[in-house]
Amino acid sequence: MIFYFSGTGNSLYVGKSIAKESNENLISISATMRDNKEHYEYALNPNEVIGIVYPVYAWSPPKQVIEFINKLKLINYNNNYIFTVATCGANIGNTAQVIDKALKKKKLHLNSGFSVVMPNNYIFFGDVDTVEVENKKLLESKQVIATINNTIKHRVDNVYQLEKGMLPRVMTYIVNPLFNKNAHNTKNFHVNERCNGCGLCEKVCNSGTITVKEKPIWKNNCTQCLACIHLCPTKAIQYGKGTEKKGRYKHPKITVNELIIKNLNT
């Protein structure tokens, strides 16, 4: 089974591609955690693979991904092949190491890890990629995904194809904690006059922190997936004063409907 977390579709696209090739179920981490259970249990088949696919936020996994692993319980686990895939705009630091540490606490073994460079969506610093860069990244990602699928198919152990970048330990274990001190604060989110109260932001919010009452209201529990900003159909949602003139991004092969966090009990 392939567990995924995605804001604008990059990680969902990778997860879907791997799930299709390996004939595994695709499971949304955010939708699963809406149940707020003590544990999330899954019964494994003898040769079933387990994948964890997610974007990198400031050189570390989203907080919700680690929280999910902490609650994960795999029934019939017998050294099943486990891999992780981190999508990123450029590099991932020691993100895979963070996942490995979380899995070890659950007595689970990470067999292999990968990163896939995808179009940038973190517009709080910088902007989306140019069309040329976006298309180049999307094209190159297909080959990387094909290589990952081949590795998974043959259950190759100890393969780590990771774009760590410079000073990976510093970026993950020093810069990321500093980033997280203010990253989850929602006070800078607001809407302009183009907001029509459609409610899509509430539906795609991975944290479940947005409630729309004519206009969206943010509680203080943000993963910074930026789904609300990028998927707003009128480009009404802004963050501070820096996003108004910046671009918006969604993976071209993923629909908005696929990014809606659906209640698994309905």
SULKAWO-V224573 format. One line per field, one symbol per residue. ss: DSSP state (@ for helix, = for strand, . for the rest). psi: psi as a letter, one per 40 degrees, with the letter a starting at -180 (. if undefined). burial: # if it has 16 or more other C-alpha atoms within 10 Angstrom, else .. Layout:
ss = ???
psi = ???
burial = ???
This chain:
ss = .===.....@@@@@@@@@@@@@...===@@@@@......====......=======....=.@@@@@@@@@====......=======......@@@@@@@@@@@......======.............@@@@@@@@@@@@@@@@@@@@@@@.....===......@@@@@@@@@@@@@@@@.....===........@@@@@.....===...===........@@@@@.....===.................@@@.......
psi = ihhihhdeeddddddddddddefiihhhddddeddfidihhhhiidehihihhiihhffiiiddddddddehhhhehgfihhiihhiiddiebfdddddddddddefihhdiiiihhiiiegedhaiiiidddddddddddddddddddddddefhifhgghgdaifdddddeddddddededehedehiiaeehefdeddddehdefehhhgdiihhigghefdeddddeheefdhihaeeedeiiiihheehidddehhihee.
burial = ###################..#.#.#########.....#...#...###############.###.#######..#..#################.###.##....#################..###....#..##..#..##..##..#..#......###...##.###..#......#.##..###...#..##############....###...############.#####...#....####....#..####....
